């Protein structure tokens, strides 16, 4: 309780908060986490998920990629949860300046957040590798096999696959927001995925808050640690 009171106080006093989030923010909406015990990495497929979700696999076995992608990476009908809604409210109040997320589900925007830096892209955006035209997620859901554009080109999700680099503009905007933040709240991430996890190194303040169900590799540098579900904690902040 003492930790939650301190978090509430820091949020109340600040108008320059940045939130950095991972898969745990979306699991409370029903989207499976990759690395949890019941996550995608522990289910059986012909190939490991890391292999299927790689650039090489997408280029070589596109139809197989899409079979997995439609079944496991798309979650139509999923709604934002308490964490998404509280963060959107904090932005409306002028307290939260940016969300930096490793998630690709678009739930922060669905909740009403506007300044969202999606490090790993979004399943809601897809583009033709031939003509560059963008397509919504419906195009992927409603098509069979390999989705193709009107021009005949293959459509690729605008998500960062293994072997692909992060978008340099999104990365620099994220670094800028984090380095200027007064309070940095990190939630729902084990901080195991690089280069995303390395963004914490750009924080210059003394109010680094880590909220995660399990311990993380950065607990030792945090100013406040809360081991609990992110939605449950943020729901008590407003």
Backbone bond lengths (Angstrom), bond angles and torsions (degrees), N, CA, C in turn:
res aa  C-N    CA-C-N  psi(-1)  N-CA   C-N-CA  omega(-1)  CA-C   N-CA-C  phi
1 X - - - 1.469 - - 1.536 111.53 -
2 X 1.319 114.99 -38.13 1.468 119.99 -179.36 1.527 110.51 -60.80
3 X 1.359 115.54 -41.36 1.464 120.10 179.57 1.524 111.65 -64.43
4 X 1.336 116.55 -39.94 1.462 120.10 -179.89 1.531 110.35 -66.67
5 X 1.323 116.43 -37.98 1.473 120.06 177.51 1.522 110.74 -62.92
6 X 1.333 115.16 -40.30 1.469 118.86 178.99 1.527 110.39 -65.27
7 X 1.337 116.72 -42.21 1.463 121.05 178.21 1.530 110.29 -61.50
8 X 1.327 116.77 -44.79 1.465 120.86 179.08 1.534 110.88 -59.45
9 X 1.317 115.27 -40.20 1.469 120.45 -179.87 1.533 110.56 -65.55
10 X 1.336 116.65 -45.78 1.464 120.55 179.76 1.529 111.06 -61.75
11 X 1.330 116.24 -41.19 1.470 120.49 179.26 1.527 110.01 -66.66
12 X 1.320 116.72 -41.96 1.468 121.48 -179.32 1.528 111.27 -62.69
13 X 1.320 116.33 -35.93 1.474 120.70 -174.47 1.527 113.45 -87.29
14 X 1.322 117.54 -13.39 1.465 120.05 -172.94 1.527 113.38 -106.16
15 X 1.327 114.86 146.46 1.463 119.55 170.61 1.531 109.33 -125.84
16 X 1.333 114.46 25.16 1.467 119.56 177.31 1.533 109.21 -143.67
17 X 1.350 114.23 67.53 1.465 121.37 -179.31 1.524 108.62 -101.23
18 X 1.325 116.81 140.48 1.466 121.71 171.40 1.524 107.18 -123.05
19 X 1.322 115.98 137.85 1.459 120.98 177.57 1.523 109.60 -110.48
20 X 1.325 115.80 130.88 1.465 121.87 176.96 1.530 107.23 -116.89
21 X 1.339 117.22 117.18 1.456 118.94 -172.59 1.515 115.13 -127.45
22 X 1.342 114.02 157.93 1.461 121.01 178.78 1.522 111.29 -129.36
23 X 1.321 115.53 -159.92 1.467 122.35 -171.95 1.523 113.92 -56.54
24 X 1.337 117.24 -32.35 1.457 120.97 -178.28 1.511 113.80 -61.27
25 X 1.338 117.35 -21.60 1.466 120.40 177.62 1.528 109.94 -69.59
26 X 1.338 116.24 -33.13 1.466 120.41 -175.84 1.530 114.15 -94.55
27 X 1.327 117.65 -19.60 1.469 118.96 -178.83 1.527 110.65 -61.38
28 X 1.333 116.87 -29.96 1.469 120.18 179.92 1.535 111.90 -72.11
29 X 1.344 116.31 -9.71 1.472 120.50 173.34 1.525 110.57 -95.47
30 X 1.344 115.58 -3.91 1.463 119.74 179.00 1.519 114.38 101.60
31 X 1.339 117.08 8.17 1.463 120.09 176.88 1.530 108.20 -88.25
32 X 1.343 118.40 125.26 1.470 119.54 -175.88 1.520 113.06 -67.19
33 X 1.308 115.07 144.06 1.463 122.20 176.99 1.528 108.34 -85.51
34 X 1.311 116.08 145.36 1.464 119.54 -179.41 1.523 112.51 -69.42
35 X 1.318 116.86 -39.74 1.466 118.45 -168.00 1.522 115.57 -105.33
36 X 1.317 117.35 -1.18 1.468 118.29 178.79 1.529 109.45 -72.87
37 X 1.317 115.47 169.94 1.470 120.92 -176.91 1.529 110.80 -56.57
38 X 1.343 116.29 -38.99 1.459 119.02 -179.60 1.535 111.56 -101.39
39 X 1.334 115.14 17.47 1.467 120.05 -177.76 1.514 113.34 -77.57
40 X 1.325 114.57 177.50 1.464 120.61 -175.09 1.522 113.11 -61.69
41 X 1.332 117.41 -31.35 1.458 119.61 -175.44 1.520 112.48 -68.45
42 X 1.332 116.19 -17.49 1.455 119.05 -177.17 1.530 112.76 -104.17
43 X 1.320 116.47 11.49 1.456 120.61 173.40 1.526 108.11 -98.83
44 X 1.320 115.67 159.75 1.464 119.47 -174.09 1.533 112.64 -98.63
45 X 1.325 115.67 128.81 1.462 122.10 175.21 1.524 108.41 -136.45
46 X 1.342 116.14 170.67 1.467 120.04 177.82 1.521 111.08 -61.54
47 X 1.315 115.44 -31.02 1.471 121.71 177.99 1.521 107.63 -130.47
48 X 1.329 118.09 152.68 1.470 119.51 175.39 1.528 109.19 -64.98
49 X 1.347 117.85 148.34 1.464 120.41 178.91 1.524 113.46 -54.86
50 X 1.352 117.15 -35.67 1.476 119.22 179.04 1.522 110.92 -60.02
51 X 1.335 115.91 -36.41 1.470 120.50 179.85 1.524 110.62 -71.46
52 X 1.335 116.05 -47.38 1.467 120.51 -178.70 1.526 110.85 -60.80
53 X 1.342 116.43 -40.40 1.466 120.49 -176.76 1.530 112.38 -89.70
54 X 1.325 116.17 34.87 1.468 120.97 177.69 1.523 109.86 -108.68
55 X 1.310 115.80 158.10 1.464 121.55 179.73 1.534 110.36 -61.73
56 X 1.325 116.06 -42.83 1.465 120.79 -178.69 1.526 110.65 -60.34
57 X 1.339 116.41 -46.46 1.459 120.46 -178.74 1.530 110.56 -64.31
58 X 1.339 116.12 -42.22 1.461 119.52 179.24 1.534 110.83 -58.20
59 X 1.323 116.11 -42.70 1.465 119.89 -177.46 1.531 111.72 -72.35
60 X 1.330 117.15 -35.19 1.477 120.57 -173.75 1.528 113.62 -90.72
61 X 1.326 116.50 -35.52 1.472 120.69 -176.08 1.530 108.66 -131.42
62 X 1.321 114.76 62.06 1.466 120.71 -172.56 1.522 112.74 -60.34
63 X 1.324 117.18 -41.13 1.458 119.79 -177.86 1.527 110.66 -66.61
64 X 1.323 116.90 -41.16 1.467 121.70 178.07 1.538 109.67 -64.33
65 X 1.334 116.55 -40.52 1.469 122.00 176.62 1.527 109.72 -55.74
66 X 1.332 115.85 -48.64 1.462 119.86 -175.87 1.527 112.98 -69.33
67 X 1.321 117.01 -28.83 1.461 119.68 177.42 1.539 109.08 -62.97
68 X 1.327 115.78 -45.82 1.466 121.38 178.27 1.537 110.57 -68.71
69 X 1.326 115.82 -44.77 1.461 122.28 -175.40 1.529 111.79 -59.91
70 X 1.328 116.56 -45.55 1.469 120.30 179.51 1.532 111.18 -65.37
71 X 1.329 115.61 -39.65 1.466 120.26 -175.73 1.523 112.67 -74.27
72 X 1.330 117.03 -36.57 1.462 119.50 -168.89 1.530 116.05 -117.08
73 X 1.325 117.94 -21.40 1.464 119.36 -173.63 1.525 113.29 -103.87
74 X 1.318 117.44 -17.81 1.458 120.39 179.77 1.521 109.78 -101.54
75 X 1.308 116.53 138.04 1.469 120.44 -178.10 1.522 109.31 -136.27
76 X 1.337 117.05 68.77 1.468 119.50 -179.21 1.521 111.34 -61.61
77 X 1.320 115.69 141.09 1.466 119.99 178.75 1.517 114.43 88.88
78 X 1.340 117.33 -7.18 1.469 120.40 178.58 1.530 109.36 -71.48
79 X 1.335 116.03 137.50 1.472 121.20 -175.88 1.538 111.01 -112.54
80 X 1.336 116.40 154.15 1.479 120.04 175.52 1.524 110.51 -59.53
81 X 1.338 116.31 151.67 1.460 121.12 177.99 1.532 110.52 -110.10
82 X 1.321 115.56 -171.24 1.470 120.91 -176.71 1.522 112.45 -54.37
83 X 1.329 117.37 -42.84 1.474 120.48 -178.67 1.528 110.92 -59.66
84 X 1.336 116.72 -48.66 1.473 120.45 179.17 1.532 110.70 -59.62
85 X 1.335 115.78 -44.13 1.469 120.27 -175.76 1.531 112.57 -67.70
86 X 1.329 116.48 -39.69 1.471 120.03 179.22 1.525 110.04 -66.21
87 X 1.331 117.12 -42.03 1.474 120.41 179.61 1.534 111.13 -63.63
88 X 1.329 116.44 -39.36 1.466 120.12 177.49 1.537 110.29 -63.78
89 X 1.320 115.78 -39.21 1.473 121.02 179.17 1.529 110.86 -66.23
90 X 1.335 116.65 -40.55 1.471 120.68 178.94 1.521 110.92 -64.46
91 X 1.338 116.51 -34.29 1.469 119.44 177.14 1.527 110.05 -68.41
92 X 1.331 116.43 -43.07 1.477 120.62 179.05 1.528 111.36 -59.42
93 X 1.340 115.70 -35.11 1.467 120.32 -179.49 1.528 112.02 -78.45
94 X 1.335 116.97 -2.95 1.462 120.71 178.89 1.514 114.51 82.96
95 X 1.340 116.41 10.94 1.465 120.30 -178.17 1.529 112.50 -90.62
96 X 1.319 115.31 -42.19 1.468 120.30 -177.81 1.525 109.30 -92.39
97 X 1.327 116.61 124.06 1.462 120.72 -177.02 1.528 113.06 -92.73
98 X 1.324 117.99 -27.72 1.474 119.87 -178.30 1.516 110.75 -164.09
99 X 1.333 113.93 153.27 1.462 121.57 170.12 1.519 106.40 -116.52
100 X 1.313 116.04 128.54 1.467 121.76 173.07 1.523 105.54 -110.67
101 X 1.331 117.00 118.20 1.464 118.82 -174.51 1.521 113.00 -126.42
102 X 1.339 114.62 145.58 1.460 121.14 173.67 1.532 110.30 -91.84
103 X 1.338 116.46 -5.29 1.463 120.44 -176.96 1.523 111.85 -82.80
104 X 1.327 115.29 155.72 1.465 120.69 -174.85 1.532 111.56 -120.71
105 X 1.337 116.48 17.70 1.472 120.05 -171.15 1.523 115.13 -95.19
106 X 1.327 118.50 -9.40 1.463 121.19 178.22 1.521 114.99 72.74
107 X 1.343 117.58 12.87 1.469 120.17 -175.12 1.535 113.00 -71.47
108 X 1.325 117.34 -27.85 1.477 118.81 177.56 1.530 110.09 -63.61
109 X 1.335 116.34 -44.83 1.467 119.91 178.73 1.522 110.66 -67.16
110 X 1.336 116.42 -36.34 1.475 120.27 179.00 1.530 110.46 -62.19
111 X 1.336 116.54 -30.34 1.472 120.92 179.39 1.527 111.65 -80.36
112 X 1.339 116.46 -13.32 1.465 119.69 178.89 1.515 115.18 114.44
113 X 1.340 118.33 -1.03 1.466 120.25 177.90 1.527 109.92 -69.54
114 X 1.325 116.25 141.78 1.459 120.61 -176.58 1.525 113.58 -108.60
115 X 1.329 117.31 -44.02 1.463 119.53 -179.80 1.526 109.21 -92.39
116 X 1.324 115.13 89.79 1.470 121.79 -176.66 1.527 108.68 -125.84
117 X 1.325 115.70 120.05 1.466 120.53 176.98 1.532 108.32 -100.09
118 X 1.332 115.71 108.93 1.466 121.37 -177.19 1.525 109.65 -91.93
119 X 1.321 116.00 97.35 1.472 121.31 -175.63 1.523 112.39 -59.27
120 X 1.323 116.37 -35.84 1.464 120.47 -174.58 1.525 113.31 -109.22
121 X 1.350 116.37 17.63 1.459 119.91 176.68 1.520 112.81 83.09
122 X 1.350 115.98 -161.26 1.465 120.84 -176.44 1.518 111.24 -149.06
123 X 1.341 116.03 137.11 1.469 120.67 176.91 1.531 110.79 -69.00
124 X 1.327 116.91 -16.06 1.460 120.53 -177.91 1.527 112.27 -77.10
125 X 1.337 116.30 -15.89 1.468 120.65 178.89 1.520 110.07 -112.42
126 X 1.295 116.55 135.38 1.469 122.26 178.70 1.521 107.65 -143.09
127 X 1.310 116.55 145.16 1.465 117.72 -176.75 1.530 111.85 -134.12
128 X 1.333 114.58 152.90 1.457 120.91 177.79 1.521 109.38 -78.32
129 X 1.324 116.60 127.57 1.467 121.15 -178.90 1.529 111.40 -73.03
130 X 1.319 115.52 -10.53 1.463 119.81 -179.06 1.533 111.90 -96.30
131 X 1.339 116.40 -58.39 1.474 119.24 -175.39 1.531 113.68 -103.41
132 X 1.345 117.29 -11.09 1.462 120.42 176.91 1.517 115.11 87.21
133 X 1.333 118.16 -1.81 1.470 120.94 -179.04 1.523 110.64 -63.57
134 X 1.350 116.09 139.68 1.467 120.48 179.06 1.524 111.31 -90.62
135 X 1.313 115.47 145.97 1.465 122.61 180.00 1.521 109.07 -131.63
136 X 1.335 116.82 147.99 1.460 121.93 176.97 1.515 111.11 -76.58
137 X 1.324 115.71 172.68 1.462 120.95 -177.93 1.533 111.85 -66.64
138 X 1.344 116.64 -24.15 1.478 120.35 179.39 1.525 110.74 -58.39
139 X 1.310 115.66 -35.65 1.474 120.80 -179.40 1.524 110.50 -59.40
140 X 1.322 116.33 -37.45 1.471 121.43 179.94 1.528 109.98 -74.43
141 X 1.333 115.43 -46.05 1.468 120.71 -176.25 1.529 111.34 -63.39
142 X 1.325 115.68 -41.66 1.463 119.71 -173.05 1.524 114.65 -84.53
143 X 1.328 117.36 -10.72 1.469 119.46 -178.60 1.529 110.88 -93.99
144 X 1.310 116.46 160.15 1.461 122.11 174.88 1.522 108.47 -109.16
145 X 1.318 116.23 152.44 1.463 119.36 177.76 1.510 111.02 62.24
146 X 1.342 117.03 -131.85 1.464 121.82 -178.17 1.533 108.90 -91.91
147 X 1.335 118.72 118.73 1.468 119.74 179.20 1.532 110.72 -69.33
148 X 1.315 115.59 135.00 1.468 119.13 -179.35 1.520 111.18 -125.22
149 X 1.312 114.47 151.45 1.464 123.82 178.86 1.533 109.51 -79.13
150 X 1.326 115.58 166.23 1.469 120.40 176.24 1.526 111.56 -57.21
151 X 1.334 116.20 -28.69 1.470 120.19 -178.76 1.527 112.04 -80.49
152 X 1.349 115.77 -6.81 1.461 119.75 179.95 1.518 114.17 97.99
153 X 1.342 116.43 -6.27 1.462 120.60 -179.18 1.516 112.99 -76.29
154 X 1.317 116.42 156.30 1.472 122.02 177.48 1.524 109.76 -75.92
155 X 1.329 116.12 136.67 1.469 120.96 177.93 1.526 108.99 -92.67
156 X 1.327 115.57 134.61 1.467 121.35 -179.80 1.528 109.53 -119.92
157 X 1.330 117.68 136.80 1.471 119.42 176.22 1.528 110.23 -62.98
158 X 1.322 116.31 142.79 1.464 120.87 177.66 1.530 109.25 -84.60
159 X 1.333 114.61 56.82 1.461 121.20 176.11 1.520 108.41 -121.53
160 X 1.331 115.39 152.13 1.463 120.30 -179.38 1.524 108.36 -83.06
161 X 1.318 116.19 111.36 1.460 120.85 178.22 1.524 109.64 -84.92
162 X 1.331 116.58 164.85 1.468 119.85 172.47 1.525 107.83 -57.07
163 X 1.327 116.48 143.48 1.472 125.71 -177.55 1.529 112.66 82.62
164 X 1.331 117.33 -5.66 1.465 119.88 178.80 1.532 109.82 -103.19
165 X 1.327 116.29 150.32 1.462 120.97 -179.75 1.520 111.58 -87.14
166 X 1.333 115.98 158.73 1.460 120.56 176.87 1.528 109.26 -75.19
167 X 1.316 115.84 154.63 1.460 121.79 177.64 1.535 109.44 -65.53
168 X 1.317 117.46 124.39 1.469 120.90 -172.70 1.532 112.63 -66.34
169 X 1.319 117.58 -34.30 1.482 120.54 179.52 1.526 110.22 -68.75
170 X 1.335 116.93 -45.14 1.474 120.69 178.88 1.521 110.06 -63.16
171 X 1.319 115.59 -39.43 1.466 120.96 179.26 1.526 110.69 -63.03
172 X 1.334 117.04 -47.06 1.473 120.07 -177.78 1.530 111.12 -68.85
173 X 1.342 117.52 -35.76 1.471 120.06 176.10 1.532 110.69 -65.52
174 X 1.331 116.50 -38.11 1.467 121.19 178.47 1.523 110.94 -65.41
175 X 1.319 115.64 -45.02 1.472 121.18 178.76 1.527 109.94 -60.22
176 X 1.317 116.09 -44.22 1.465 121.04 -179.20 1.527 110.89 -61.23
177 X 1.335 117.10 -47.17 1.467 121.05 -178.93 1.525 111.38 -63.21
178 X 1.326 116.37 -44.82 1.469 121.10 -178.15 1.532 110.82 -66.02
179 X 1.321 116.80 -41.68 1.471 119.96 -176.68 1.531 112.11 -68.19
180 X 1.336 116.70 -24.14 1.478 120.09 -179.57 1.530 112.41 -94.91
181 X 1.322 117.50 -8.62 1.472 120.68 -173.59 1.520 112.81 -66.43
182 X 1.326 114.54 145.47 1.458 121.98 172.87 1.528 108.03 -84.93
183 X 1.346 115.69 -50.80 1.469 122.11 176.95 1.528 107.78 -115.83
184 X 1.332 116.86 129.79 1.465 121.24 174.32 1.524 107.94 -115.20
185 X 1.336 115.18 115.12 1.466 120.34 178.45 1.523 108.02 -103.60
186 X 1.327 115.92 120.82 1.463 121.66 179.73 1.523 106.97 -110.00
187 X 1.343 117.00 123.44 1.456 118.80 -174.93 1.510 114.71 -140.59
188 X 1.332 115.23 143.83 1.455 120.78 173.54 1.509 114.49 67.23
189 X 1.310 117.14 30.44 1.467 120.02 178.23 1.524 110.53 -140.44
190 X 1.327 115.70 140.14 1.467 120.97 178.27 1.525 110.40 -81.58
191 X 1.339 116.72 -6.74 1.467 123.49 -178.34 1.520 110.99 57.76
192 X 1.347 115.59 39.50 1.462 121.09 -179.28 1.526 112.41 -101.95
193 X 1.347 116.86 -15.46 1.466 120.01 -175.16 1.520 110.61 -97.57
194 X 1.330 115.25 119.55 1.467 120.74 175.96 1.519 109.08 -106.23
195 X 1.341 119.07 151.42 1.468 126.95 10.16 1.524 115.24 -82.47
196 X 1.336 117.98 -5.57 1.472 120.05 -175.63 1.536 112.81 -53.46
197 X 1.332 117.49 -48.07 1.470 121.07 -176.48 1.525 112.08 -62.31
198 X 1.317 116.48 -26.82 1.464 121.20 -179.96 1.520 113.51 -68.18
199 X 1.329 117.27 -12.89 1.466 120.67 -179.82 1.525 111.95 -64.22
200 X 1.335 116.59 -24.58 1.470 119.42 178.58 1.529 111.33 -59.81
201 X 1.319 116.26 -27.10 1.463 120.25 -177.71 1.528 112.56 -65.15
202 X 1.327 117.00 -15.50 1.465 120.14 -179.31 1.522 112.64 -88.36
203 X 1.314 117.20 -6.08 1.464 120.04 179.66 1.518 110.02 -74.16
204 X 1.322 116.50 131.39 1.465 121.17 -175.52 1.529 112.81 -110.67
205 X 1.326 118.01 -3.73 1.464 121.08 -175.31 1.516 113.66 -86.22
206 X 1.326 115.25 -170.76 1.479 120.44 -179.37 1.534 111.27 -126.54
207 X 1.347 114.72 28.89 1.469 119.51 176.89 1.531 108.19 -133.05
208 X 1.324 115.52 63.94 1.464 121.23 177.07 1.526 108.24 -90.78
209 X 1.337 115.27 116.78 1.469 121.64 -176.66 1.529 108.94 -109.94
210 X 1.328 116.93 125.06 1.469 121.05 176.19 1.521 109.11 -111.93
211 X 1.346 115.04 117.88 1.468 120.29 177.64 1.520 107.47 -118.63
212 X 1.310 116.89 112.08 1.465 121.22 -179.66 1.517 108.75 -155.61
213 X 1.321 115.96 149.50 1.469 119.96 -178.56 1.528 110.51 -61.59
214 X 1.345 116.12 -41.22 1.464 121.16 -178.66 1.533 110.09 -111.37
215 X 1.317 115.33 166.15 1.463 120.37 176.68 1.526 109.46 -64.51
216 X 1.337 116.67 151.31 1.469 121.39 176.99 1.522 109.57 -119.48
217 X 1.317 115.32 169.05 1.466 120.64 -179.53 1.527 112.18 -69.77
218 X 1.348 116.38 -11.55 1.469 119.89 -177.53 1.524 113.41 -108.39
219 X 1.317 117.58 8.57 1.467 119.29 -179.42 1.532 112.13 -54.93
220 X 1.322 116.12 -33.07 1.477 120.30 -175.69 1.527 112.88 -66.78
221 X 1.350 117.58 -22.02 1.472 118.62 -178.11 1.532 112.07 -102.21
222 X 1.340 117.02 -1.80 1.471 120.07 -176.46 1.522 111.84 -76.84
223 X 1.332 115.66 150.25 1.462 121.59 176.01 1.526 110.83 -90.33
224 X 1.342 115.47 -19.89 1.459 120.96 178.49 1.525 108.10 -151.34
225 X 1.343 116.54 127.28 1.470 121.08 -179.23 1.524 109.31 -122.39
226 X 1.338 115.78 130.70 1.462 120.33 175.50 1.530 107.66 -130.69
227 X 1.324 116.83 115.71 1.465 120.66 179.02 1.525 109.33 -93.44
228 X 1.317 114.63 91.91 1.460 120.69 -178.94 1.520 108.31 -164.03
229 X 1.332 116.66 176.92 1.459 120.39 177.56 1.523 109.65 -71.46
230 X 1.311 115.91 138.28 1.463 121.52 -175.35 1.529 112.30 -61.84
231 X 1.340 117.51 -41.78 1.469 120.28 -178.86 1.515 112.01 -64.44
232 X 1.326 114.89 -39.51 1.463 120.75 -179.40 1.527 111.04 -62.55
233 X 1.342 115.98 -39.90 1.462 121.03 -178.65 1.527 111.77 -75.04
234 X 1.333 116.22 -49.74 1.473 118.65 -178.91 1.518 111.98 -63.28
235 X 1.331 116.23 -28.38 1.469 120.31 178.46 1.529 112.55 -63.31
236 X 1.341 116.35 -18.10 1.472 120.60 -179.09 1.536 112.66 -98.36
237 X 1.333 115.82 -0.81 1.460 119.81 -171.73 1.521 112.82 -85.69
238 X 1.312 117.82 -39.30 1.489 120.41 -176.25 1.522 112.19 -69.93
